[in-house]
Amino acid sequence: MQTIHDRAALTAILNSFRAAGENVALVPTMGALHDGHLALVADAKMRAARVVVSIFVNPKQFGPNEDFDAYPRRAEADSAKLIAAGVDVLWMPPVDEMYPAGFATNIRVEGLPDRLCGAARPGHFDGVATVVAKLFNQVRPDIAIFGEKDWQQLAIIRRMAADLDLGVEVVGFPTQREEDGLALSSRNAYLTPDERAAAVALPRALEQAARAVEGGEEISAALAAVPSALLKAGFSSVDYVELVAADTLIPLEKLDRPGRLLAAARIGKARLIDNLAVLPN
């Protein structure tokens, strides 16, 4: 695996791949890699001859009171995991490579970022869209793979790539979970043992609500049970619980199309998100 920190070296190795007729898959990450990330890498290896993983903790997607400085950075351990996984290139640009002096461009996908996580984190998805657009332009992948755990992010990236004709196939990969159902996340590292035990209430409450809606229960009633279950389990607050159309993220009043049940809640120092598919009969 080659670890690269500057654009010229990245361009040179990517040009060599393309000269050999090899397609390229990109797995964008912010590091602190876990088995969920490695599942994305494994999927990428099945889809492309060459796999590039990026690690960049993007300051533009963190708000002023969020955890940018505290976000886990484990470059040595991450590199070892990627070598073992058979990754070809690790792209680790410094901040001034991504955002040089005078950088003044912001990418915003209208509508999709305004609700759900975007309501609690103003500007977050603009930062995501901007850095992903830059990564797409730097790597020029044929395929880019993102986890479905952040469904809103996936919808925004798909919309951006289509609207800007970036020519990248954006693939969503199913959320990877612990044995008890908790979604794998770098922020799970913030949880104490007691909080970790309580956190499993999130996927369990969503599963119960999703199956209730699919079984014909009124959507508002099924969703109302989720915050109660989370607060009872030990979560300190619930940012949202919503059933939306899977593609547009528009709230659903009835299950007449494929839906997605999304939630964000806080426990200890962690803000956890999760989502499940909800399908009409």
URMOCOR-V777250 format. One record per residue. N is the residue number from 1. OMEGA is omega in whole degrees, 0 to 359 (999 if undefined). Layout:
# URMOCOR-V777250
n=N omega=OMEGA
n=N omega=OMEGA
This chain:
# URMOCOR-V777250
n=1 omega=176
n=2 omega=176
n=3 omega=190
n=4 omega=183
n=5 omega=181
n=6 omega=188
n=7 omega=184
n=8 omega=179
n=9 omega=178
n=10 omega=181
n=11 omega=182
n=12 omega=182
n=13 omega=177
n=14 omega=177
n=15 omega=179
n=16 omega=176
n=17 omega=184
n=18 omega=177
n=19 omega=178
n=20 omega=178
n=21 omega=184
n=22 omega=176
n=23 omega=190
n=24 omega=172
n=25 omega=179
n=26 omega=172
n=27 omega=180
n=28 omega=178
n=29 omega=170
n=30 omega=177
n=31 omega=188
n=32 omega=192
n=33 omega=177
n=34 omega=185
n=35 omega=176
n=36 omega=177
n=37 omega=183
n=38 omega=174
n=39 omega=175
n=40 omega=179
n=41 omega=180
n=42 omega=178
n=43 omega=179
n=44 omega=181
n=45 omega=177
n=46 omega=185
n=47 omega=187
n=48 omega=179
n=49 omega=182
n=50 omega=181
n=51 omega=174
n=52 omega=172
n=53 omega=175
n=54 omega=171
n=55 omega=179
n=56 omega=176
n=57 omega=194
n=58 omega=183
n=59 omega=185
n=60 omega=179
n=61 omega=176
n=62 omega=175
n=63 omega=184
n=64 omega=181
n=65 omega=182
n=66 omega=197
n=67 omega=182
n=68 omega=182
n=69 omega=183
n=70 omega=184
n=71 omega=187
n=72 omega=177
n=73 omega=187
n=74 omega=189
n=75 omega=184
n=76 omega=179
n=77 omega=179
n=78 omega=181
n=79 omega=180
n=80 omega=179
n=81 omega=183
n=82 omega=175
n=83 omega=180
n=84 omega=181
n=85 omega=177
n=86 omega=178
n=87 omega=181
n=88 omega=184
n=89 omega=169
n=90 omega=181
n=91 omega=182
n=92 omega=182
n=93 omega=170
n=94 omega=184
n=95 omega=183
n=96 omega=172
n=97 omega=179
n=98 omega=184
n=99 omega=181
n=100 omega=179
n=101 omega=180
n=102 omega=180
n=103 omega=189
n=104 omega=186
n=105 omega=178
n=106 omega=179
n=107 omega=180
n=108 omega=173
n=109 omega=187
n=110 omega=172
n=111 omega=186
n=112 omega=182
n=113 omega=194
n=114 omega=185
n=115 omega=175
n=116 omega=181
n=117 omega=181
n=118 omega=179
n=119 omega=181
n=120 omega=185
n=121 omega=183
n=122 omega=179
n=123 omega=183
n=124 omega=185
n=125 omega=170
n=126 omega=177
n=127 omega=177
n=128 omega=182
n=129 omega=181
n=130 omega=183
n=131 omega=179
n=132 omega=176
n=133 omega=178
n=134 omega=178
n=135 omega=177
n=136 omega=180
n=137 omega=180
n=138 omega=185
n=139 omega=183
n=140 omega=183
n=141 omega=170
n=142 omega=184
n=143 omega=171
n=144 omega=188
n=145 omega=180
n=146 omega=176
n=147 omega=179
n=148 omega=181
n=149 omega=175
n=150 omega=186
n=151 omega=180
n=152 omega=177
n=153 omega=180
n=154 omega=179
n=155 omega=181
n=156 omega=181
n=157 omega=177
n=158 omega=180
n=159 omega=180
n=160 omega=182
n=161 omega=178
n=162 omega=184
n=163 omega=184
n=164 omega=177
n=165 omega=184
n=166 omega=175
n=167 omega=180
n=168 omega=173
n=169 omega=182
n=170 omega=185
n=171 omega=173
n=172 omega=181
n=173 omega=185
n=174 omega=179
n=175 omega=177
n=176 omega=189
n=177 omega=169
n=178 omega=181
n=179 omega=180
n=180 omega=175
n=181 omega=180
n=182 omega=179
n=183 omega=176
n=184 omega=181
n=185 omega=175
n=186 omega=182
n=187 omega=173
n=188 omega=179
n=189 omega=179
n=190 omega=189
n=191 omega=170
n=192 omega=178
n=193 omega=179
n=194 omega=179
n=195 omega=178
n=196 omega=179
n=197 omega=181
n=198 omega=187
n=199 omega=181
n=200 omega=176
n=201 omega=181
n=202 omega=179
n=203 omega=180
n=204 omega=179
n=205 omega=178
n=206 omega=179
n=207 omega=180
n=208 omega=180
n=209 omega=181
n=210 omega=181
n=211 omega=178
n=212 omega=179
n=213 omega=179
n=214 omega=179
n=215 omega=176
n=216 omega=178
n=217 omega=178
n=218 omega=186
n=219 omega=184
n=220 omega=180
n=221 omega=180
n=222 omega=181
n=223 omega=182
n=224 omega=181
n=225 omega=186
n=226 omega=179
n=227 omega=179
n=228 omega=180
n=229 omega=182
n=230 omega=180
n=231 omega=178
n=232 omega=182
n=233 omega=179
n=234 omega=173
n=235 omega=182
n=236 omega=179
n=237 omega=179
n=238 omega=181
n=239 omega=179
n=240 omega=167
n=241 omega=184
n=242 omega=170
n=243 omega=184
n=244 omega=171
n=245 omega=188
n=246 omega=185
n=247 omega=186
n=248 omega=184
n=249 omega=176
n=250 omega=180
n=251 omega=180
n=252 omega=173
n=253 omega=173
n=254 omega=185
n=255 omega=182
n=256 omega=179
n=257 omega=178
n=258 omega=182
n=259 omega=176
n=260 omega=178
n=261 omega=186
n=262 omega=178
n=263 omega=171
n=264 omega=182
n=265 omega=185
n=266 omega=176
n=267 omega=185
n=268 omega=180
n=269 omega=188
n=270 omega=168
n=271 omega=185
n=272 omega=175
n=273 omega=177
n=274 omega=177
n=275 omega=178
n=276 omega=172
n=277 omega=174
n=278 omega=190
n=279 omega=176
n=280 omega=179
n=281 omega=999
